[in-house]
Amino acid sequence: MNHAIHTEPDAESLAAYARDWLVELIGARHAASDSAKFSLALSGGSTPKRLYQLLAQLPAGSVNWQRVLLVWGDERNVPADHADSNFRMVKENLLEHIDIPEENILAVPDPGGQPRSVAEHYEKLLRDRFEATSSGFPALDCVLLGMGEDVHTASLFPNTTALQETHRWFVENHVPQLNTWRLTLTAPLINQATDVAFLLSGSGKQQALEKLWHAPYQPELYPSQLIRPTTGRLSFLVDKAAVENVTIPVECR
Ligand code: 6PG
């Protein structure tokens, strides 16, 4: 597995770097084929908001959104117009500002209902749009991830059932520590991606990175440790505050 780390001075320059990194990735994929669409799984939370805003502010034509498929890496099980909805966050900061066909926006249908049926509905939608490889999972072009202070990523939280999933693509996950249901891509699906990138900003990420990189392998406790792309590239796009006082792992140097 190849790792890459890129450190920017601050949150704003990190968002700009991540924008340019993504634009280049999408452009390269489009250039390599006449018709291939770039499949991008979006992260929720607050960190990627600025990235989405900067993508939205690009001059028309910088990204051929007609050939980009957007997937949600995880979702809160709330209606799409709820303040906590990742779809709503992406809609307000990106979708409303770019020329992307409706059919390219693969959002979780009818979130907020019975968690298992919402998850199954989304998995069916994903299976209708993406071919599985011999692994049994689709190889998305890029999965963007954040990470919480408890080393969760997407909605793969410590000591939750989704961490054990080995067959399903997208699952409901009860998170007792938040007393809520979440919906998430599973680790085996994320690990089939060509590029997986953690976008991490701020000193609040230092402890989690320390555990991710240097604690013994205990994914039940540190779920982000599950993220080990099978053949793809794992990138850490971080700002200085996130890695200050953290030893960069050898494989990232
Ligand atoms: C979510 C995210 C979640 C997020 C981390 C970090 O739905 O909240 O998918 O995994 O990436 O909690 O969140 P921040 O970017 O807000 O620190």
Boltz pocket constraint, residues with backbone or C-beta under 6 A from the ligand:
constraints:
  - pocket:
      binder: B
      contacts: [[A, 43], [A, 44], [A, 45], [A, 46], [A, 47], [A, 48], [A, 74], [A, 75], [A, 76], [A, 86], [A, 145], [A, 146], [A, 147], [A, 148], [A, 152], [A, 153], [A, 154], [A, 155], [A, 199]]
      max_distance: 6.0
